[in-house]
Amino acid sequence: MTIAMEHHLYPNPKSELRLSVTPASAGWRYLSFSALTLLAGSVHTHATENTEVAIVPLSGEGIVTVGNQSFTLKRESVFTGKPDVLYIPPRHEIKVEASSDFELALGGAPAEGKYPLRLFQPEEMRSEMRGGGSALRQVNHILAAPLPAERLILFEVYVPGGTWSGWPPHCHDGYAGSPYLEEVYYYRFTPTYGFGIHRNYRKDEDFNEVFAVKHGEAVLVTKGFHPTAASPGSNMYFLNYLAGDLLDEARATPPVDDTDFVWMKQDWEGKRLILPVT
C-alpha cells in the first residue's frame, strides 16, 4: 500500500521553489508542477525541453520572457478573478522577472510542439457553477478543451466554507473505463489559517488516503476517487494541473463517477436529515 504522506506536499518557506513535483518524485509518467515565490527583482529561469508548460500567476506581478516576446502576468489574489495563463511549447527558455513579490504556479507535460506560444486571457475561459446544495462550487476552465494544448489541463475551483467539491466523487485512473490522468491539487485559503479535507480512495482495493490540507499545500492524485471539503469559515481555492493519456480535443473526456453517490446529481440535498431529531 502506498505511504499516504508521500502524496501530501508541504511548502518549503526557505526556498523560492515552495513546491516541486516531477514524474520521478510522484512515481508517475507525465505531470510536473512547481509553486514559486519570487521576491521583487529576482529572476527565475526554466527550460521547457520536451514539455509544454503553463504558467498561472497567483499574486503579485512578473514579466515572463520567452525568446523575443515578453508578457506581464499579474494578479491581486486567486480570490479576485480569473488569471491570464501563459502557454509555452517545448524547446524554449523561460525567464521570469519579479516586478513585485510574485507567486506563480508552473507545470508541464511531454509534448511534440503542435501549438504555439500563447497568452490565454480570462474572457476565453469558460466558468461554470457545478453541483448544488452543500456541493455547489465554481469551476473555471483556465486551460481545458476547447482551449488548445497537447496534454495539459488546468482548472481553478472555488469552494465556500462548509461545502464539498469533486462531488459526486470521480476518478480518472483507468478504473471502470475512465481515462488515465495524473493530477495535482494546489490549495489556498481565505483566511489563510483555514483548512480543508482531501480524500483519495479506491473501491476495489485497500487504498484510502485522507489529508487535512492548509494554505500553500498540495496533494497528488495518483489514483482513485478524490473529493474535497472546505471546513466552515474556510473559503477554499484549488488549482488543478492534469496530464495523462488524453491528447488535444480528447482532453474533454469526462471522468467516471462513484456509483454509490451518482444519484445525487438528481437530488443535491442528498436526503438530508432534518433537525431536531426527536
C-alpha positions in Angstrom: 0.0 0.0 0.0 1.3 3.5 -0.8 2.5 5.6 2.1 0.0 8.4 2.2 2.3 11.1 3.4 4.2 11.0 0.1 1.2 12.4 -1.6 0.7 15.3 0.8 3.2 18.1 0.0 4.2 20.9 2.3 5.8 24.2 1.1 9.4 25.0 1.9 9.3 28.6 3.3 13.1 28.9 3.0 13.2 28.4 -0.8 11.7 30.4 -3.7 10.7 26.9 -5.0 8.0 26.3 -2.5 6.8 23.0 -4.0 8.2 20.8 -6.7 6.7 17.7 -8.3 8.3 15.7 -11.1 7.3 12.4 -12.7 10.1 10.7 -10.8 9.2 12.2 -7.4 5.5 11.4 -7.9 6.0 7.9 -9.3 4.0 8.7 -12.4 4.7 9.3 -16.1 3.6 12.7 -17.3 3.0 15.6 -15.0 5.4 18.1 -13.4 4.4 21.0 -11.1 6.1 23.8 -9.2 4.8 26.6 -6.9 7.3 29.6 -6.7 7.5 32.7 -4.6 9.9 35.3 -6.1 11.0 38.4 -4.2 10.8 41.7 -6.1 13.7 42.0 -8.5 14.6 38.3 -8.5 14.8 36.1 -11.7 13.8 32.5 -12.2 14.6 30.6 -15.4 13.2 27.4 -16.7 13.9 25.3 -19.9 10.8 23.6 -21.3 12.9 20.9 -23.0 10.5 18.2 -24.3 7.5 19.5 -22.4 4.7 22.0 -22.9 4.4 24.4 -19.9 1.6 26.6 -18.5 2.2 29.4 -16.0 -0.5 30.7 -13.7 0.0 33.9 -11.6 -1.2 33.6 -8.0 -0.4 37.0 -6.6 1.8 40.0 -7.5 3.4 40.8 -10.8 6.1 39.5 -13.0 7.4 39.7 -16.6 7.8 36.4 -18.4 10.1 36.4 -21.4 10.2 33.6 -24.0 12.5 34.2 -26.9 11.9 37.8 -28.1 8.4 38.0 -26.6 7.6 39.3 -23.1 4.3 39.0 -21.2 3.2 40.8 -18.0 1.4 38.4 -15.6 -0.2 40.0 -12.6 -2.9 39.2 -10.1 -4.1 40.7 -6.8 -5.1 37.3 -5.4 -6.5 34.0 -6.6 -9.8 35.1 -5.0 -10.2 38.2 -7.2 -10.9 36.7 -10.6 -9.5 34.6 -13.4 -5.9 34.8 -14.5 -4.0 35.2 -17.7 -2.4 31.8 -18.4 0.8 31.7 -20.5 1.3 28.5 -22.6 4.8 27.7 -23.8 5.6 24.9 -26.2 8.6 22.6 -26.0 12.2 23.6 -26.6 12.0 27.1 -25.2 13.8 29.0 -22.5 11.7 30.9 -20.0 12.8 33.9 -17.8 10.5 35.2 -15.1 11.4 38.6 -13.6 9.5 39.6 -10.5 8.3 43.2 -10.7 6.9 42.9 -7.2 6.8 39.9 -4.9 5.4 37.4 -7.2 3.8 34.0 -6.6 3.2 31.7 -9.5 2.5 28.1 -10.5 4.3 26.4 -13.3 3.6 22.9 -14.7 4.3 20.8 -17.7 3.8 17.6 -19.6 5.5 15.8 -22.5 4.6 17.3 -25.9 5.6 17.4 -29.5 5.2 21.1 -30.1 1.8 21.2 -32.0 0.7 24.5 -30.5 2.4 27.9 -30.5 3.3 30.2 -27.6 0.1 31.9 -26.5 -1.3 34.0 -23.7 -4.8 32.8 -22.7 -7.0 35.6 -21.4 -9.9 35.4 -18.9 -12.6 36.2 -21.4 -11.5 33.0 -23.3 -12.0 30.8 -20.2 -15.3 29.0 -19.5 -16.8 29.3 -16.0 -19.5 27.1 -14.5 -21.4 26.6 -11.3 -21.2 22.9 -10.6 -23.2 20.7 -8.2 -25.7 22.0 -5.8 -26.7 22.2 -2.1 -23.7 21.6 0.0 -21.7 20.6 -3.1 -22.1 23.9 -5.0 -18.8 25.3 -6.3 -17.4 27.4 -9.2 -15.1 25.8 -11.7 -13.0 27.9 -14.1 -11.7 26.1 -17.2 -8.5 28.1 -17.5 -6.7 25.7 -19.9 -9.1 22.9 -20.9 -10.6 21.9 -24.2 -11.5 23.6 -26.5 -8.6 25.8 -25.4 -5.7 24.0 -27.2 -2.9 22.1 -25.5 -1.4 18.6 -26.1 -1.8 17.0 -22.7 -2.1 19.8 -20.1 -5.5 20.5 -18.5 -5.9 23.3 -15.9 -8.8 24.2 -13.7 -9.4 26.7 -10.8 -12.1 25.8 -8.3 -13.7 27.9 -5.6 -15.3 26.1 -2.6 -17.2 28.2 0.0 -16.7 27.2 3.7 -18.7 24.1 4.7 -19.0 23.0 1.0 -17.8 19.9 -0.8 -16.1 19.7 -4.3 -15.4 16.8 -6.6 -18.9 15.5 -5.7 -20.1 13.0 -6.6 -16.5 11.6 -6.2 -14.9 10.9 -9.6 -11.8 9.1 -10.8 -9.6 9.2 -13.9 -7.1 6.4 -13.3 -8.4 3.7 -15.8 -10.9 2.3 -13.3 -14.3 1.4 -14.9 -13.0 2.7 -18.3 -12.1 6.1 -17.0 -9.3 8.0 -18.8 -5.8 8.0 -17.3 -4.9 11.4 -15.9 -2.4 12.4 -13.2 -3.4 15.4 -11.1 -2.0 17.9 -8.6 -4.3 19.8 -6.2 -2.7 23.1 -5.1 -4.6 24.7 -2.2 -5.1 28.3 -1.0 -7.5 29.5 1.7 -9.1 32.7 2.9 -8.5 33.3 5.8 -5.1 31.8 5.4 -5.4 29.8 8.7 -8.3 27.9 7.1 -8.2 24.2 6.2 -9.9 21.6 4.2 -10.1 17.8 3.8 -8.9 15.8 0.8 -9.5 12.1 0.3 -8.1 9.7 -2.3 -9.7 6.2 -2.3 -10.4 3.2 -4.4 -13.4 0.9 -4.0 -11.8 -2.2 -5.4 -8.6 -2.3 -3.3 -7.1 -1.3 0.0 -6.3 2.3 -0.9 -7.6 5.2 1.3 -5.8 8.5 1.9 -7.2 11.3 4.0 -5.4 14.7 4.4 -6.0 17.9 6.3 -4.9 20.5 3.8 -3.8 24.1 4.5 -2.8 27.2 2.6 0.0 26.6 0.1 0.0 22.8 0.4 -0.6 20.3 -2.4 -1.9 16.8 -2.8 -1.1 14.3 -5.6 -3.9 12.3 -7.0 -2.1 9.1 -8.2 -5.3 7.1 -8.4 -8.8 6.7 -7.1 -11.8 8.9 -6.4 -10.9 12.3 -4.8 -13.5 14.5 -3.1 -12.5 17.6 -1.1 -14.3 19.7 1.5 -13.7 23.2 3.0 -14.2 23.5 6.7 -16.8 26.1 7.9 -15.2 29.5 7.9 -12.5 28.4 5.4 -13.1 29.5 1.9 -11.1 27.2 -0.3 -9.4 27.6 -3.7 -7.5 24.9 -5.5 -5.6 24.9 -8.8 -5.6 21.6 -10.7 -2.9 20.7 -13.2 -3.7 17.4 -15.0 -1.9 15.4 -17.7 -2.1 11.9 -19.0 -3.1 9.8 -22.0 -5.7 12.2 -23.4 -4.5 14.4 -26.2 -5.7 17.6 -27.9 -9.6 17.7 -28.1 -9.9 14.3 -26.3 -8.8 16.2 -23.1 -12.6 17.0 -22.8 -13.3 13.3 -22.0 -15.1 13.2 -18.6 -14.1 11.1 -15.6 -16.1 8.3 -14.1 -18.3 8.9 -11.0 -18.6 6.8 -7.9 -21.8 4.8 -8.5 -22.6 4.9 -4.7 -23.2 8.7 -4.9 -24.0 9.4 -8.6 -27.7 9.6 -7.7 -27.1 13.0 -6.0 -26.9 14.6 -9.4 -30.7 14.4 -9.3 -31.0 15.3 -5.6 -28.3 17.7 -4.4 -30.0 18.0 -1.0 -29.0 14.3 -0.5 -31.9 13.2 1.6 -30.5 15.5 4.3 -31.5 14.7 7.9 -33.9 17.3 9.3 -33.1 18.6 12.8 -34.1 18.3 15.5 -34.3 14.5 15.6 -36.8 13.5 18.2 
